[in-house]
Amino acid sequence: MLRIATLLLLCSLPALGNELFIGTVTRHGTQLVLTRCDAAKTRYLLVDAADNRQPVIPTLLGAGLAPQRPTYLALFARYDARQGRDYLVVSAVKHLEQGRSCHLPD
């Protein structure tokens, strides 16, 4: 039981102070947009957390995201609104899978 509790704690470390966001990610030039897997398909511009020792966004940009294929993404982030736009300040990626979507019409 202690082993499971320790594993759960270690898995949640990047999530401290953050929430899990799930959606599909698309690349727009040097920017990444997450379309959340909710009925409203809420869209967020992804930015790295300032205190991230290993920035996430350059790694995702280098992942070869194919525009014609959906890319499923689960990440730990916190919401931020700036100048009327929705942002996710990303601390860690939990899962990335090309060719998978969480949206019903896909």
HELIX and SHEET records of a PDB file:
HELIX    1   1 LEU A    2  SER A   12  1                                  11    
HELIX    2   2 LEU A   13  ALA A   15  5                                   3    
HELIX    3   3 ILE A   57  LEU A   61  1                                   5    
SHEET    1   A 6 GLU A  19  HIS A  28  0                                        
SHEET    2   A 6 GLN A  31  ARG A  36 -1                                        
SHEET    3   A 6 ARG A  43  ASP A  48 -1                                        
SHEET    4   A 6 ARG A  85  GLN A  98  1                                        
SHEET    5   A 6 THR A  71  ARG A  82 -1                                        
SHEET    6   A 6 GLU A  19  HIS A  28 -1                                        
END                                                                             
